[in-house]
Every structure is written in structure tokens, then in C-alpha cells.
Amino acid sequence: MFESIANRYRDRSVWLVGLGGIGAAILEAVRPLAKSVVLGDADAKRLADCLNAAVPAASLTGAVLDVRSPESVATWFRQAEAAAGPPDFLFYTAGVLNIEPFGQTNPALWQRAVEINLNGALYCLLEAQSRMIPQRSGSILMLASISGTKARSGTRVNPVYNTTKAGLVALVNGAAMQLRRHGIRVNALSPGPTATAMMQVQPPEVQQAVGEIMLDGRQNSALEVAQVALFVAAHGRFTGEDIPLGGGAGLGG
């Protein structure tokens, strides 16, 4: 990472929602840089493991967070602000992947994907912007997906997932337009297939299909995605953007 970008995290408060593969990689990369880091995740064990990790770091706090519930999100944000002051950066990486054939889609699958991938992002965005507006600065980055904008790469997953990620990008674009006058930047990062636990549990035929559409036959690493996320969030010229990191997956095939 460029040193000038790394310096923009020093003496700053970073809030991270979602501690799966990419979220955990963002934590690993930003923890030695920031003044304070606040964590939220629905999985209490995963949260505890991240809080207890022996990594040189800033002040680290966190609490269990159910992004499907606006009440849970509001409580988490109040507690986070009490512990670390208002956020300078918010990373939203919570998400759920749907790979069921479209014919197996049902209202429960749709609702779960919408609640986590889209509603939770909105709740966190609203809470974050209300704390960033008084300081007239802040950066929010949402983890979308190449499947939200590249239809051919998206044929390997359920259209429900594609729809929620496309909606997330639209939310980012609109929010960035509304919030730019307050000095707040909002961006999306859209990775292609990434080697996380979410992908590793997919069946062999999915793994094979993924390899076939990647430029070099491999998935992104979580660290590669994290490095781009930190760069985009800190660089002052990005706002309202959807940054693809497809590794060739968006080219079709």
C-alpha cells in the first residue's frame, strides 16, 4: 500500500461490520494503522476470535451485531461511538451468497439475502452518515460483487444474490450524491470470486466454473481485496464509484 494512503488511517477510527474472509483481511491490514477499530459481526465466536487475535494494533472493541435488525444496528453504533468516538471510516462487508438454482428460489431465501446484503447496508449507512455529518468528513465502503453488474459472470450464482448486489451499488451511488456536500464519500468494491470460507464450501462444479472464468485460473485472495478496499476508502478522489476487482470474471466465459 502506498505510504500516503496508509497514513490516512493513522489517528483515525475505523468501524468494520462483517468479519468473514474479506472483513477479517481488512481488519488484519488496518489494525496496525488506525487509532481505534470497532468490530461487529453476528457470529459471537468469530467476533471473539478477532478481538483476541495477537496482532499489533490500535484500540480494539466490538459487539455482536445483527444487521437485519435496525434496533441492533442502532445499539451497536451507539456503543461503538461511546467506545471510540465517531467513525472516520466504515467498511460494510457483511453478506450472504446464494447458489441455489433459480427454480429453487423461495421467499425465505429472497428475504434473507435482501435483509443482510441490502437492508443491513442501508441501516449501517444511515447510522454512519448521521455521525459523520457533524464532523464534515468520513468514508464508507460497501462490499458488492462483480455479479451485480456483469451478467455473464453472474450466471454461476442465484439471481437473488445478483439483484441484492446491484441494488447495493445503486444505494452507494445515490448516497454518495446526497452526502458529498457534507464531505462524506461512499463507494462500492465489487470483487470477483474470492478464496474465502464462503467459496470454499461450494460444490466442485462451482469451483471448476469459477476457475474457468478467472484470468489466471485462480480466485482473488482476501488480502488482495482488502488492499484495494483500504486504498479506495482512503483515496480522496473516489466517491459514488463501483470498483471492479473481477480477475477476469467480468469478461464473460
N, C-alpha and C positions, 0 to 999 in steps of 0.2 A: 504494500500500500504506500502511496506517496506520503512523505513525511508531513506535507502541508495538510493533507486530509486527516491523517492520524491526530494531528494537533488540534483539530476542530472538536475532538471528543474529550480533550483534557479539560478538567474542571467543569464537566457537563454531566447532567443527569439523563441516563438512558433507561427507558422503560421497554420491556420486552414481553409480549404476550404470545405464548406458544413456545414450548421448549422441545419440540420434536427435532429431527435431524438438522434442519436448516436453522431453526431457532437456537439450538444448542451450539451450533457452529458460530452464529453471530455472537452469542454470549462469550464463547472462547476468544473470539477476535477482539471484542470491545472491552472486555473486563479489565485488561491491564491498562487501558487508556482512560476510561471515564472516571469521574469523581465518585459517582454512585450509579448502581444498576439495580433496577427493581424488576422482579420476575413474577409472571402469572401463568398458571397452567392448570388444567382440570385434573391432571394426574398428580396426586399428592406425593407419590413415591418419586416420580420423575422430578418434581419440584424440589424435594428434599435432597435428591442426589446432586442437583445443580447447585443448591445452596451450600452443600458440604464439600464440593469439589475443591481440591487443594491446588488452586491456581492463583498466582499473584494477582491481586486485584484491588479495586476500589471497594467502597462500602457496598455490601450486597444484602438485599432484603427481598422478601417475596411472600405471596399468599396464594392459596388455591383460588382459582377463578373459573367460573362457568360463563363463557362468552355468550351462551344462548339466553342468559338472563340479564336484562338491563339493570335489575337491582344488584346482582352480583358484580357487574361491571362497575356500577356507581360506587359500591362499597370498596372495591379493590382500588379504584382511583383515589378515593378519599384517604385510605390507609397509606397508599403509596406517596401521596403528597405530604402527609404528616411525617413520613419517614425520610423523604428525600427532597422535599421541595417540589416545585412544578417541573414538568418534563421539558427537556430540550429536544429529545429525540424519542419517538415512539416507533417500534417495529411490531407489526402485526403479522405473525406467521402461523397462527392457528388455522387448521384446515382439515378437511376430511376428503378422501379420494373415493370416487365411485367407479367401479369397473364392471358392474353388472351389465349384461346385455340390455339394450334399451327396452325390450319387451318385458323384462323383469322389474322395471321401474314401478314403484308404488308410492302412494302419498307419504308414507313414513320415510322412505329414502330421500324423497324430494325435500321434505320438511327438515330433516337432519342436515342435509347439505346446505340448504338456504340459511338455517339458523347459525351454523358455525362459519361457513365460508363468507357469508354476506351480512347477515344481521349482526353478528358479533363484531365485524369490522366497523359497521355503522355506529354501534354503541360506543366502541372504543374511540372512534374518530370524534364523535360528539363530545365525549368527556375530555379528550386531549385538547381539542381546539379551545374549549372554554377556559382551560388553564394556560394555554399559550397566548391567547389574545391579549391579556393584560401586559405580558412582557414583550409583545410585538415581535416574537420570533418563535421558531420551532420547525421541526422537520418530522414528517410522518411518512413511513414507508410500509406499504401493504404487499404481502406476498401473493401474487396472482399466479398465472400459469400460461405457458405458450398455447395450451389447449383452449384458452379463452378467445384467442384471436386467429389461430391457424387451424382451419377446419380439417385439413388432411392429417396433421399430427394428432388431432383430437379424435380421430376415428378409433383409437385404441382404448378410449375410456368412455364412460357413460355420458351422454349429452347433458345430463343434470349437472355434472361437475363442470363441463364447459360453460354452461349457462351461468353458474354462480361466479365463475372467474371472469367471464365477460362483464357481468354486472359489477363486479368489484372494480374493474378498470374504469367503467363509466362513472362509478361513485368517486373514484380518485380524481378523474378529470374534472367533474363538476365541483367537487370540494376545493380543488386547487384554484379554480376560477373565483370561488367565493372568498377564499381565505388569503389570497395573495396580498390584498390591501392591508392585511394585519401582519405581514411579514412571515406568514406560515407557508411552508412548502409541503406538498403532498404528492407522492409518487407511487407507482407500482413497479414491481420487478416480476417478470414472467419467465421463470426457468422452464427449460425442457425437462425430460426425465432426469431425476437426481437420485443418487445412491443413498437413500435413507431407509430406515426400517419400514416405512410405508410402502416403498417399492420392493424391498427385499422379500416381502411376504406374498408378492404377486405370483401367480402360477407361471410355469416355464414358458408357455406360449406367449404370455405378455412380455416376459423378459426378452424373449427372442425378437418379438416385434419391435420392442424398444431399441434393441441393438441395431436393427436394420435401418432405422431412420436417423441414427446419430451419425454425424460427420466422420468420426473416428471409431465408431463401433462401441463406444463406452458412454456411460451416463456422466452427468456432472457430478463432481464431489460436492458435499455440503459446504466445505470450506470455500470452494470456488464461488458458490452462490453467495456466501456470507461476505466475501471480499468485495463483490460487486455491490451488494446491499449497503455496506458501510460507505463505499465510495459515493454512490448515488445520494444517499441520505445526507452526507456531509457537504457535497459539492453544491455551491450556491446557484448554479445555473440550471439545475433540474427542478422543474415543478410541473405538475399535470402530465407527467410522462409515464409511458408504459415501456420499460426497458426489457427487451427480449434477451434471454440467455439460453437459446434453444440447442446449441451444439449441433445445428443442422436439422433438428427435428421439425422446424417450421417450414422446411423447404419441400415437404411432401414425401412421398415414397411409401 
